[in-house]
Protein backbone atom coordinates (compact mmCIF):
# COMPACT_ATOMS: atom_id res chain seq x y z
CA UNK A 1 0.00 0.00 0.00
CA UNK A 2 2.87 2.40 0.86
CA UNK A 3 4.43 1.66 -2.53
CA UNK A 4 1.14 2.51 -4.28
CA UNK A 5 0.87 5.84 -2.47
CA UNK A 6 4.53 6.59 -3.16
CA UNK A 7 4.09 5.88 -6.87
CA UNK A 8 0.94 7.98 -6.93
CA UNK A 9 2.79 10.84 -5.26
CA UNK A 10 5.57 10.62 -7.82
CA UNK A 11 3.05 10.66 -10.67
CA UNK A 12 1.37 13.72 -9.10
CA UNK A 13 4.68 15.57 -8.85
CA UNK A 14 5.51 14.76 -12.46
CA UNK A 15 2.07 15.95 -13.57
CA UNK A 16 2.38 19.12 -11.52
CA UNK A 17 5.75 19.85 -13.05
CA UNK A 18 4.31 19.35 -16.52
CA UNK A 19 1.52 21.79 -15.77
CA UNK A 20 3.37 24.55 -13.95
CA UNK A 21 6.99 24.58 -15.01
CA UNK A 22 6.65 24.68 -18.78
CA UNK A 23 4.60 27.91 -18.78
CA UNK A 24 7.48 29.77 -17.14
CA UNK A 25 9.99 27.97 -19.32
CA UNK A 26 8.02 28.82 -22.44
CA UNK A 27 7.87 32.49 -21.41
CA UNK A 28 11.62 32.51 -20.84
CA UNK A 29 12.18 30.84 -24.20
CA UNK A 30 9.99 33.46 -25.93
CA UNK A 31 11.88 36.28 -24.22
CA UNK A 32 15.23 34.75 -25.15
CA UNK A 33 14.13 34.38 -28.77
CA UNK A 34 13.81 38.15 -29.33
CA UNK A 35 17.14 39.14 -27.80
CA UNK A 36 19.45 40.44 -30.53
CA UNK A 37 16.89 39.89 -33.28
CA UNK A 38 15.63 42.51 -35.75
CA UNK A 39 11.90 43.20 -35.48
CA UNK A 40 9.98 45.13 -38.12
CA UNK A 41 7.06 47.26 -36.98
CA UNK A 42 5.06 48.02 -40.10
CA UNK A 43 2.43 50.63 -40.89
CA UNK A 44 0.40 51.15 -44.03
CA UNK A 45 0.43 54.88 -43.36
CA UNK A 46 2.84 57.29 -44.99
CA UNK A 47 5.76 58.99 -43.27
CA UNK A 48 4.55 61.80 -41.01
CA UNK A 49 0.96 60.60 -40.80
CA UNK A 50 -0.88 59.64 -37.63
CA UNK A 51 -0.10 55.92 -37.86
CA UNK A 52 3.55 56.65 -38.59
CA UNK A 53 3.84 58.98 -35.58
CA UNK A 54 2.38 56.41 -33.20
CA UNK A 55 4.54 53.64 -34.63
CA UNK A 56 7.79 55.59 -34.29
CA UNK A 57 6.93 56.58 -30.73
CA UNK A 58 6.43 52.90 -29.86
CA UNK A 59 9.58 51.60 -31.54
CA UNK A 60 12.16 52.47 -28.83
CA UNK A 61 9.93 51.05 -26.08
CA UNK A 62 9.51 47.73 -27.89
CA UNK A 63 13.24 47.65 -28.61
CA UNK A 64 14.00 48.03 -24.92
CA UNK A 65 11.40 45.49 -23.79
CA UNK A 66 12.36 42.87 -26.37
CA UNK A 67 16.10 43.46 -26.29
CA UNK A 68 15.89 43.64 -30.07
CA UNK A 69 16.63 46.06 -32.89
CA UNK A 70 13.22 47.40 -33.90
CA UNK A 71 12.76 49.08 -37.27
CA UNK A 72 9.79 51.23 -38.32
CA UNK A 73 8.72 50.39 -41.85
CA UNK A 74 6.18 52.26 -43.99
CA UNK A 75 4.28 50.31 -46.65
CA UNK A 76 1.62 52.76 -47.88
CA UNK A 77 -0.93 51.87 -50.53
CA UNK A 78 -4.59 50.97 -51.07
CA UNK A 79 -5.76 52.82 -47.98
CA UNK A 80 -3.33 50.85 -45.80
CA UNK A 81 -4.78 47.56 -47.02
CA UNK A 82 -1.60 46.74 -48.97
CA UNK A 83 0.33 46.41 -45.70
CA UNK A 84 -2.46 44.30 -44.20
CA UNK A 85 -2.34 41.94 -47.18
CA UNK A 86 1.45 41.64 -46.98
CA UNK A 87 1.79 41.10 -43.23
CA UNK A 88 -1.02 38.53 -43.31
CA UNK A 89 1.28 36.42 -45.51
CA UNK A 90 4.46 37.09 -43.50
CA UNK A 91 6.30 34.41 -41.54
CA UNK A 92 4.59 34.20 -38.12
CA UNK A 93 7.83 34.14 -36.14
CA UNK A 94 7.18 37.28 -34.07
CA UNK A 95 9.58 39.44 -36.04
CA UNK A 96 6.88 41.33 -37.98
CA UNK A 97 4.27 43.48 -36.24
CA UNK A 98 1.68 45.70 -37.92
CA UNK A 99 -0.07 48.83 -36.68
CA UNK A 100 -3.35 48.23 -38.48
CA UNK A 101 -6.45 50.35 -39.15
CA UNK A 102 -8.92 48.12 -37.32
CA UNK A 103 -12.07 50.00 -38.20
CA UNK A 104 -10.95 50.61 -41.78
CA UNK A 105 -10.26 46.92 -42.27
CA UNK A 106 -13.67 45.89 -40.91
CA UNK A 107 -15.41 48.59 -42.92
CA UNK A 108 -13.62 47.45 -46.06
CA UNK A 109 -14.88 43.92 -45.51
CA UNK A 110 -18.42 45.14 -44.86
CA UNK A 111 -18.32 47.24 -48.02
CA UNK A 112 -17.00 44.21 -49.94
CA UNK A 113 -14.04 46.20 -51.22
CA UNK A 114 -11.92 44.34 -53.73
CA UNK A 115 -8.31 43.43 -53.11
CA UNK A 116 -8.58 42.59 -49.40
CA UNK A 117 -6.72 39.29 -49.25
CA UNK A 118 -6.86 38.67 -45.52
CA UNK A 119 -9.32 37.22 -43.06
CA UNK A 120 -9.51 39.73 -40.25
CA UNK A 121 -11.02 37.14 -37.92
CA UNK A 122 -7.73 35.21 -38.17
CA UNK A 123 -5.44 38.21 -37.59
CA UNK A 124 -4.08 37.83 -34.01
CA UNK A 125 -4.42 41.09 -32.06
CA UNK A 126 -1.80 42.16 -29.55
CA UNK A 127 -3.57 45.29 -28.34
CA UNK A 128 -5.47 48.36 -29.32
CA UNK A 129 -3.07 51.30 -29.25
CA UNK A 130 -5.54 54.15 -29.36
CA UNK A 131 -8.91 55.36 -30.50
CA UNK A 132 -10.67 58.70 -30.21
CA UNK A 133 -14.27 59.86 -30.02
CA UNK A 134 -15.50 61.81 -33.04
CA UNK A 135 -17.16 65.17 -32.99
CA UNK A 136 -19.35 67.03 -35.45
CA UNK A 137 -17.77 70.46 -35.80
CA UNK A 138 -19.00 73.45 -37.84
CA UNK A 139 -17.98 76.85 -39.10
CA UNK A 140 -18.67 79.38 -36.32
CA UNK A 141 -20.50 81.66 -38.76
CA UNK A 142 -23.03 78.94 -39.52
CA UNK A 143 -26.45 79.05 -37.83
CA UNK A 144 -25.84 75.66 -36.21
CA UNK A 145 -25.18 75.71 -32.47
CA UNK A 146 -26.79 72.39 -31.49
CA UNK A 147 -27.58 69.12 -33.20
CA UNK A 148 -31.25 70.09 -33.00
CA UNK A 149 -30.46 73.18 -35.12
CA UNK A 150 -28.89 70.93 -37.74
CA UNK A 151 -31.79 68.47 -37.79
CA UNK A 152 -34.21 71.39 -38.22
CA UNK A 153 -32.21 72.96 -41.05
CA UNK A 154 -34.45 73.91 -44.01
CA UNK A 155 -31.55 73.33 -46.40
CA UNK A 156 -28.96 70.56 -46.75
CA UNK A 157 -26.01 70.68 -44.39
CA UNK A 158 -22.77 70.29 -46.33
CA UNK A 159 -19.92 68.34 -44.70
CA UNK A 160 -16.48 67.86 -46.27
CA UNK A 161 -14.31 64.71 -46.32
CA UNK A 162 -11.64 62.73 -48.14
CA UNK A 163 -13.52 59.65 -49.37
CA UNK A 164 -16.70 57.69 -48.67
CA UNK A 165 -15.02 55.24 -46.30
CA UNK A 166 -12.31 57.44 -44.79
CA UNK A 167 -13.53 56.84 -41.23
CA UNK A 168 -15.26 60.18 -40.81
CA UNK A 169 -17.35 60.44 -43.99
CA UNK A 170 -18.97 57.10 -43.22
CA UNK A 171 -19.46 58.21 -39.61
CA UNK A 172 -21.25 61.30 -40.94
CA UNK A 173 -23.38 59.22 -43.31
CA UNK A 174 -24.48 56.89 -40.52
CA UNK A 175 -25.21 59.80 -38.17
CA UNK A 176 -27.18 61.69 -40.83
CA UNK A 177 -29.20 58.57 -41.64
CA UNK A 178 -29.88 57.74 -38.00
CA UNK A 179 -30.98 61.28 -37.10
CA UNK A 180 -32.68 62.04 -40.43
CA UNK A 181 -30.46 65.06 -41.06
CA UNK A 182 -30.62 66.65 -44.53
CA UNK A 183 -26.92 66.13 -45.27
CA UNK A 184 -24.81 66.43 -48.36
CA UNK A 185 -21.32 64.98 -48.17
CA UNK A 186 -18.58 66.52 -50.31
CA UNK A 187 -15.60 64.23 -50.85
CA UNK A 188 -12.29 64.56 -52.66
CA UNK A 189 -10.25 66.60 -50.18
CA UNK A 190 -6.71 65.16 -50.03
CA UNK A 191 -6.50 64.91 -46.24
CA UNK A 192 -8.22 65.70 -42.95
CA UNK A 193 -6.24 68.93 -42.81
CA UNK A 194 -7.70 70.02 -46.15
CA UNK A 195 -11.33 69.25 -45.36
CA UNK A 196 -10.95 70.86 -41.94
CA UNK A 197 -9.66 74.03 -43.59
CA UNK A 198 -12.54 73.84 -46.07
CA UNK A 199 -14.89 74.09 -43.10
CA UNK A 200 -12.85 76.98 -41.66
CA UNK A 201 -13.08 78.81 -45.01
CA UNK A 202 -16.81 78.17 -45.28
CA UNK A 203 -16.60 76.00 -48.39
CA UNK A 204 -18.64 73.48 -46.41
CA UNK A 205 -20.69 73.92 -43.25
CA UNK A 206 -18.53 71.56 -41.22
CA UNK A 207 -16.99 68.14 -40.89
CA UNK A 208 -16.33 65.36 -38.38
CA UNK A 209 -12.97 65.08 -36.62
CA UNK A 210 -11.37 62.98 -33.90
CA UNK A 211 -11.21 64.87 -30.63
CA UNK A 212 -7.47 65.58 -30.59
CA UNK A 213 -7.75 67.26 -33.99
CA UNK A 214 -11.02 69.01 -33.23
CA UNK A 215 -9.71 70.59 -30.05
CA UNK A 216 -7.01 72.44 -31.99
CA UNK A 217 -9.61 74.08 -34.23
CA UNK A 218 -12.07 74.80 -31.44
CA UNK A 219 -9.48 76.39 -29.11
CA UNK A 220 -8.70 79.03 -31.70
CA UNK A 221 -12.34 79.61 -32.53
CA UNK A 222 -11.86 78.43 -36.10
CA UNK A 223 -14.57 75.79 -35.77
CA UNK A 224 -17.38 75.20 -33.29
CA UNK A 225 -17.92 71.69 -31.84
CA UNK A 226 -21.53 70.59 -31.75
CA UNK A 227 -21.87 66.98 -30.58
CA UNK A 228 -19.96 63.72 -30.23
CA UNK A 229 -21.30 60.99 -32.49
CA UNK A 230 -21.35 58.12 -29.95
CA UNK A 231 -22.02 57.60 -26.25
CA UNK A 232 -18.55 58.65 -25.09
CA UNK A 233 -17.59 62.20 -24.14
CA UNK A 234 -14.06 63.43 -24.63
CA UNK A 235 -11.81 64.40 -21.76
CA UNK A 236 -10.21 66.86 -24.19
CA UNK A 237 -13.56 68.57 -24.82
CA UNK A 238 -15.57 67.79 -21.68
CA UNK A 239 -18.24 70.44 -22.28
CA UNK A 240 -19.36 69.03 -25.62
CA UNK A 241 -22.31 66.61 -25.22
CA UNK A 242 -22.79 63.26 -26.89
CA UNK A 243 -25.62 62.80 -29.34
CA UNK A 244 -27.31 60.52 -26.80
CA UNK A 245 -27.23 63.33 -24.23
CA UNK A 246 -28.41 65.98 -26.68
CA UNK A 247 -31.36 64.10 -28.17
CA UNK A 248 -33.95 61.46 -27.43
CA UNK A 249 -32.72 58.55 -29.55
CA UNK A 250 -35.08 55.79 -30.68
CA UNK A 251 -34.01 52.15 -30.94
CA UNK A 252 -33.39 52.20 -34.69
CA UNK A 253 -31.29 55.34 -34.53
CA UNK A 254 -29.39 53.91 -31.55
CA UNK A 255 -28.56 50.78 -33.56
CA UNK A 256 -26.95 52.84 -36.30
CA UNK A 257 -25.03 55.12 -33.96
CA UNK A 258 -23.80 52.22 -31.81
CA UNK A 259 -22.86 50.19 -34.88
CA UNK A 260 -20.57 52.96 -36.16
CA UNK A 261 -19.15 53.78 -32.74
CA UNK A 262 -18.32 50.13 -32.08
CA UNK A 263 -16.27 50.24 -35.28
CA UNK A 264 -14.59 53.40 -34.04
CA UNK A 265 -13.56 51.65 -30.83
CA UNK A 266 -11.27 49.35 -32.80
CA UNK A 267 -9.03 52.28 -33.66
CA UNK A 268 -5.38 51.44 -34.31
CA UNK A 269 -4.67 47.78 -33.63
CA UNK A 270 -1.29 46.15 -33.17
CA UNK A 271 -1.47 42.76 -34.91
CA UNK A 272 0.81 39.92 -36.04
CA UNK A 273 0.61 37.33 -38.84
CA UNK A 274 -1.64 34.31 -38.23
CA UNK A 275 -0.08 31.07 -37.04
CA UNK A 276 2.31 32.36 -34.41
CA UNK A 277 3.42 30.00 -31.65
CA UNK A 278 1.28 30.59 -28.54
CA UNK A 279 4.23 31.36 -26.27
CA UNK A 280 5.53 34.12 -28.54
CA UNK A 281 2.04 35.51 -29.06
CA UNK A 282 1.46 35.65 -25.31
CA UNK A 283 4.85 37.27 -24.78
CA UNK A 284 4.19 39.97 -27.38
CA UNK A 285 0.73 40.63 -25.92
CA UNK A 286 2.29 41.12 -22.50
CA UNK A 287 4.93 43.39 -24.03
CA UNK A 288 2.23 45.52 -25.64
CA UNK A 289 0.21 45.69 -22.42
CA UNK A 290 3.24 46.62 -20.31
CA UNK A 291 4.37 49.33 -22.72
CA UNK A 292 1.00 50.87 -23.54
CA UNK A 293 -0.15 51.05 -19.91
CA UNK A 294 3.12 52.29 -18.41
CA UNK A 295 2.32 55.68 -16.78
CA UNK A 296 5.58 57.33 -17.85
CA UNK A 297 5.17 56.15 -21.46
CA UNK A 298 1.54 57.26 -21.49
CA UNK A 299 2.57 60.69 -20.22
CA UNK A 300 5.19 60.96 -22.97
CA UNK A 301 2.66 60.12 -25.67
CA UNK A 302 0.17 62.56 -24.12
CA UNK A 303 2.75 65.36 -24.09
CA UNK A 304 3.29 64.78 -27.81
CA UNK A 305 -0.44 65.01 -28.50
CA UNK A 306 -0.74 61.29 -29.24
CA UNK A 307 -2.67 59.79 -26.31
CA UNK A 308 -2.64 56.05 -25.71
CA UNK A 309 -5.91 54.19 -25.11
CA UNK A 310 -4.88 50.58 -24.60
CA UNK A 311 -7.41 47.79 -24.83
CA UNK A 312 -6.65 44.06 -24.59
CA UNK A 313 -7.28 41.71 -27.52
CA UNK A 314 -10.49 40.10 -26.26
CA UNK A 315 -12.97 43.01 -26.56
CA UNK A 316 -11.47 44.01 -29.91
CA UNK A 317 -11.83 40.46 -31.21
CA UNK A 318 -15.43 40.40 -29.96
CA UNK A 319 -16.30 43.55 -31.93
CA UNK A 320 -14.72 42.14 -35.10
CA UNK A 321 -16.56 38.85 -34.61
CA UNK A 322 -19.86 40.68 -34.17
CA UNK A 323 -19.26 42.70 -37.33
CA UNK A 324 -17.90 39.96 -39.59
CA UNK A 325 -19.21 36.76 -38.04
CA UNK A 326 -22.59 36.73 -39.81
CA UNK A 327 -24.39 38.49 -36.96
CA UNK A 328 -25.42 41.32 -39.29
CA UNK A 329 -28.24 40.19 -41.56
CA UNK A 330 -27.82 40.45 -45.32
CA UNK A 331 -30.69 42.96 -45.50
CA UNK A 332 -29.02 45.16 -42.89
CA UNK A 333 -25.67 44.81 -44.63
CA UNK A 334 -27.15 46.00 -47.92
CA UNK A 335 -28.70 48.93 -46.07
CA UNK A 336 -25.34 49.83 -44.49
CA UNK A 337 -23.67 49.82 -47.91
CA UNK A 338 -26.38 52.06 -49.37
CA UNK A 339 -26.21 54.55 -46.50
CA UNK A 340 -22.43 54.83 -46.59
CA UNK A 341 -21.87 54.94 -50.34
CA UNK A 342 -25.03 56.39 -51.91
CA UNK A 343 -27.63 58.03 -49.67
CA UNK A 344 -25.92 61.41 -49.17
CA UNK A 345 -24.07 61.73 -52.49
Protein Blocks (a to p, Z undefined) as FASTA:
>chain_A
ZZmmmmmmmmmmmmmmmmmmmmmmmmmmmmmmmgopacddddfbdehiaklmmmmmmmmm
mmmmnopacdddddeeehhlmmmmmmmmpccehpaccdddfklmmmmmmnopghiacdfk
lmccfbdfbdcdddddddfkbcbfbfklmmmpcbdcddddfbfmnojmmmmmmmmmmnop
acdddehifbfklmmmmmmnomambdcddfklmmmmmmnomaccfbdcblbdcfklmmbc
cfklmpccdfklmmmmmmmmmmmmnmpaddddehiafklmmmmmmmmmmmmmgmklmmmm
mmnopacddddfklmmmmmmmmmnopacfklmmmmmmmmmmmmZZ
